[in-house]
Amino acid sequence: MKRIDLICNKLKNKEMKRFIYIVVLAVMFASCDDSYVDVLPKGKTIPENTDDLALLLNSTNDINSGGMNFSSQADDIMIPDSKIPFTGVSEMNAYTWQDFLFTDAEQDEDWVNFYRIISRANFVLQNIDTYEKGIEYDVDYTKGRALFIRAHAYMYLVNGYGKHYNASTASTDLAVPLLLEMNINEQHPRSTVQQVYDQIITDLTAAIPLLTETSKHRTWANRASAYALLGRVYLYQEKYDLSQENSKKSLDIYSTIKDYNTLSFASGKNAAKGVLGYDSNKMNNVENGYVQEPGWYRTELWLSNELINTFDKTKDLRYWYFTSDSTSTGEYLDGLHIVTTDGQVAFAGIKSTEVLLNYCEALMKQATPNRTEALTYLNKLRVNRFVASSYADFASTDNAVVLDEIMQERRRELRLTAYRWFDMKRLGLTASRTVNGKTFTLKAGSNNYVWAIPLNVMALNDLLEQNPRGL
Amino acid sequence: MRMKLLTMLMLIGVLQLSANVRGQNALVNMNMHDANLIEFFSVIAEQTDYEFLYNHDLILSKETVSLEVNQEDLKELLEDVLHERDLDYQLDDNVIIISEREFVAPVVETRPVVQEKTVKGKVTDGTGTALPGVSILVKGTSIGTATDIDGNYTLTLEEGKKVLVFSFIGMLAQEVAFSGQEVINVTLFADTEQMSEVVVTGYQTIKKGRATGSFQIIDNDELNNVASLDLTQKLQGIASGVKVNREGEILIRGKATLSAESKPLIVVDGFPWMGNLAEINTNDIDQITVLKDAASTSIYGVRGANGVVVITTKKGDKNSKLRVNYTNSFTLSEKPNLDDLDIMNSKQHIELEWDSYKAAGLSTFPWYNFKSEVGEIYAAMQDGKITEEEALSQVNEMKQYDNRSDIEELFFRREMTQKHTVSFDYGSEKNQFYASLSFDENKQKWKGTEGTNVAFTLNDNFKFNGMFALRLNMFGNYRVNKNNGQFASMTRPYVRFLDDEGNYLEEANGSYDKATRTYNEETLGLLSTSYNQVQEQRLKDKESKNNSISTNVSFDITPLKGVKLTTSVGYNVMNGRSEDFWHKDSYKVRNYVNRFTEVGGNQVVPYGHILKYSDTYSENLTLRTQLSINKEYKDFVFSLNAGLERNSFKTEATLNNTRYNYHPQRLTESIVDYKKMTQGFLNATFNWASEWSTPMNSINEDRYLSSYYIGSIGYKGKYDLFGSWRLDKTNLFGQSSKYRDQPSWSVGAKWQLSEEKFFDVDFIDRLGFKASYGLSGNVEKNTSPFLIAYAMTDYFSGEPSLSVANPENPLLGWEKSYTTNIGVDFAMFNNKISGSLEFYNKFTKDVLAPVNVDPTTGFGGSFWSSFSKNNGEIINRGIDVNIAANILTRKDFRYDVNFNFSYNYNKVQNLDKSALTKSEYIYGSALEGQPTDYIYGYRNAGLDAEGEPQVFNKGGEKISWKNMSSLTTEDGKFFGRQTPPYYGSLTNSFTWKNFTADVFITYDLGHYVAMNSYPAANRNASGNNIHKIVDKRWRAPGDETKTRIPKLDYTAYSSQDRIQATWNSDFNIDKADVIRVKSINLTYDFTSLINSKMIKSLKVRAGVENLWHWTAADNDKIYDNKIGNSGYSTGLAYVRDFYFPEFKTFTFGLNMTF
């Protein structure tokens, strides 16, 4: 101020002096540095520390949902002719194993959902080592979760869009693009089945020491779910030793199975047949070690006779509880069997009974089958599934008979989940169904056991090669 | 009389100065150096009792005065000083009127051969008030005179044909042919061009003649010519280049963005207006300036990219006495008539249902058990409970009743609005004051949907002394809206609502048939789900209340002449609450409670009234410091404005708060188990229990920090140069300066050709050319180069979680628009015709275009099917023409025309995007080489022998919809644009004595409309009424020669191809050209008849809107009145089937000044 005074005195101009004072005041008032616009908008976050990354994995909507294409393709369900007019076009395409389930204007939600999961995991993994360390979530655990969910998503994708793992052709069979970084401006070609499986095993192996044994929520990964997934990966690769070893590690941590004898019939119309009231929320099912919600909901589904016939209709509580011969509104189905609110429909996560069955199968398929152990575990499941009053353990000394029983139990227990479709593909089954008098057959090894790369994805990425089509 | 004169003069912008000391013999003392004439007059006014009337600009254009006199006679002094400056004065009572000096006719020598004639007359203004000091000249000579204080004149002329020119400051000059008449009375009209002499941009005020940019000024009078109350509707067509669409969104000079904001910025009295335009009381508006080109808008930086609408409110006039004005208006519309909707009648609808049951059986969707009343009868017949004969007789009985007149009676009414405004203004030299209070009420066409609004405006300008001034500006608004209307018009036409005693009758509704509903109630213990729309309408109460207050304060310091420092603060707060109350007897509550009921009847949500409410709060703060320097040096005028500005826009909301078992009197509620409601529970009667929205909070704050410079140089009023530069920083893009700094700039030049000495075109009064070029940025607020996530509480785990809202996109940046504007301003034939012609070219690059995102990136699917990237350019090119013409002026009669024409060419180019599918073309995804709003469709080829639709491929062959997947995008056709490329308005104003009639015509030409009949393609499963055109459907072989409406599709999911073959084809896409007589407005001015001292002005107004229209479309109900959601969307604009035609609306109003 003094300096300005001096200048002003020199100027000897009263008005000028007054003017300069005011300008100085104004500039002081108005001067604002850029910190004014440094404020971050509330309610939205630009992730900047490892806690933020953990929160990205907490979103059940983003991370734990997906999986539907198998639902109408597997041989568990049927669509009565009378219901065809009310069935969606893409669902009918799936039901009749068409070359393409979706048009180029439609979204293949499986591709969408699993790649969404992968992109979130990639974002976490590419930044977790450089971001500032947070205080709420353990960095190792977050990293382990991200590795697990990426492996879990690729496991679904590689089996959906690639051929089943075959050691002799896996390194040339095309699977899906293998993205390990989030980058919306980059295109990738398809990797091979071998490459994807290798990545899954690498991720899971890295995840296991980082994860905790159990987790706070069913939607969060833990060591039991990672071992379980590894057990499934090796099972599909027919590396049965490794498979049973990892499944066992999982079961040692978590093997809860709900005793269906403790379920009670809900009151109401369907009390006589089928449960309306069993925990309708599949998320809370105690058997679910790691939850993957389906991208798909149904309250009523018609079961194929083939599936219905595998149940012991007098002793199997699953048949008793989860099927009905009338709709929830009382419409009598005349011999059709319907699943109402089962809670397990379209499940694509990891559940203890799947791990148990993987374990049993691997035990019997490894070089030296372990029948005793397999029977012990098989009966651990059965005792909870059959009417207690007439229950008897399954016993046989014939390895083939035991394996067959394991596979039948697998069919019943994993009904309507993603694993039936993958089993059909894995075990080389042939299926056929009749629609309005026209018969469709899906032969073992058919091209259409491998889903088409979505047409809208093909249109956006020149590097992709379509899977061969045709039944 | 004098008061009237003063008022009139003030109205046309002439300033006036009054003296307090009175004296008889005017002698003055004076000692001044280099003083301007205003100072000269004020010294006289201080010493005498004279008041001066003069035109500000005229006076300031004259030489300054330097003199020293003592006890000088006023008359002599004035003559000396004024005559030197080519000015003259008239003395009347104690008013001195200063005018340009007239060349008094020299004494004409009498020549015997030449006959002389004396012509007399009176000159008045439009209101009949006499005009003193009007110059009357014989055209081409310096012979003439001026009117006296009573507006009378006498002029002696040689015989023969001559033209007399009557001119007066602020008025349009008028020429009258003289051929020997004895009396010529003349009425002069205000020159609106001169009245609105300034362009207000919010940062500065420029004389209109000097402005290099493109703008259009609309004054209060012009706004009042349109009868409607809504400002947005008024803007439609008044200003060229401005298009208001049916949703009330304003688009200036075409759309230059695909996903970012396309609405213009609204500025009220210098501050951005965040509210709704409709909240501004039109009676308070003094002037609206629409800024269109870069030179005008780039100074607003990023928020000005789409043009700016600058509104200035009324201020008190200097030295005026208290004036009170009362204005009201009442509008009344036609009653909605359901016959105007293209919906089926009972017979048609029942036949449709019956046909489909017979063809496809009653089987319903597996998860959707809705059965209509007709469906229940069919079901009873199928189950053998009644015979077919009985069923048919019941159905035929139902055909006899049609509910349209009941719907009209129960749910609809005439639209009605009323509005009252009282305003006060007065002013002294130091303080000018304007205040208004308004009340309005509107009742909409749906019974139960209505609102009231109380608002005030306060403007106060203080001048403390030559150095300090303060402007205070407040707006307040309190608004209450009820939203209880029921959109019943889509109900099945045979449904009866009330029995003869007025009891509610049950309507089929919801997802369940009657049997299920009974079962649910009796066996599962659920509440009754019987439904009745009348009951539903009566049992809900949806209300929203909003109040907002804006306070703007500006403080001016003028330390030196021509230097001004302004510090301004603008602060606006808005509080809003909306409450939805449902009575426990309503279906809504019963159904809601059922959703959360366990088998057996245990209610997780207690059965009682439900109140749902949301609160919103917003705050907007602007701080600005601006230095303005305006200097004149010889023939040059310099101006420089530099400023710093910060803005913050903050909104907070808590949404979806719900109170269960709420007691509106005791205000009590019950606590519910949110976790159970969200996650579901054992023994739930419904699988999906999460039919409720979690309460949530949101806070958003956008900040801008800006600095700007505006400079201009003018020379002799002929040449003007203009330049501006602004830098905006914002927090929208996070913290990297790479993204958050956006410069905007512009340059402009103007050449006023008519001011040139060599310009010698007789009939042209004014001719100027202008050009400007500049850059402005636009930003899409929802996108970011960074990964942005929204925090929420995860529904399953209850843990905090983040969900990605925006992927990381390092290639993202601002959109940049480069605008060139070239224009001509002109006036000719004595200002009888004036106007402007402008050409613009707006080139926008780095347009954020939604590109289809490969889902492999993790961002695909229904939520992410597209994704913005800076890729693509949009060109908007066009012409704006505005012409005002005085067609006819006769004694007591005058006819004026104001014509606007706009042409906009719009094209997207260089869009780096992979090939689109046919469906995406139909949905209008941005496409290279096409306008932003193109319409694409198939060429319909009628029906095949089975009644299935076909289209033509490009080779002209008929292709069944079943084979349409073989077609490519080339097989379809581009029709044109959805927004009109040609549009504008024509206002005709007739004045006869005290009577004024305005006829306002708008036109929209060259666009297309796609009419949506989506539901018609399907079997009607939803139970809603559908388009009656479906009655013309194919029913039997042979019909294909008579109709193009396919047979009913009995499948639940119609193929998109089947739907599009008919409804997205030329069968359903039509030219949409429309010309409307938008309004006719009649005003009668009673002022001169009343002759009351108390009432200074009284005008009565009556008008009618939407009187008539013509359209090129087959069905002339284009652009109609929205009735609500038709329930379907194909992404095409201007869905019209279930829209009422625009109602004729009648307006009555009164304007009174005391």
Interface residues (C-beta under 8 A of the other chain):
Chain A: E15 M16 R18 F19 I22 V23 A26 V27 F29 A30 S31 C32 D34 Y36 V37 D38 V39 L40 P41 K42 G43 K44 T45 I46 P47 D52 L55 L56 N58 S59 T60 N61 D62 N64 S82 K83 P85 F86 T87 G88 V89 T103 D104 A105 Q107 D108 E109 W111 V112 N113 Y115 R116 I117 I118 S119 R120 N122 F123 P177 L179 M182 N183 I184 N185 E186 Q187 H188 K216 H217 T219 W220 A266 S267 G268 K269 L276 G277 Y278 D279 S280 N281 M283 N284 V291 Y297 R298 T299 E300 T327 T329 G330 T341 P454 N456 V457 A459 L460 N461
Chain B: A360 G361 S363 T364 F365 P366 W367 N369 Y512 D513 A515 T516 Y519 T523 L524 I557 P559 L560 V563 L565 T567 E598 V599 G600 L623 T625 L627 L644 R646 Q679 G680 F681 L682 N683 A684 T685 N687 W688 A689 N697 S698 I699 N700 E701 D702 R703 Y704 L705 K729 T730 N731 L732 G734 Q735 S737 R740 S784 F786 L787 I788 A789 Y790 A791 M792 D794 Y795 F796 S797 E799 P800 S801 L802 S803 V804 A805 P807 E808 N809 P810 L811 N852 V853 D854 P855 T856 T857 G858 F859 G860 G861 S862 W864 S865 F867 S914 A915 T917 K918 S919 E920 S965 Y1050 T1051 A1052 Y1053 S1055 Q1056
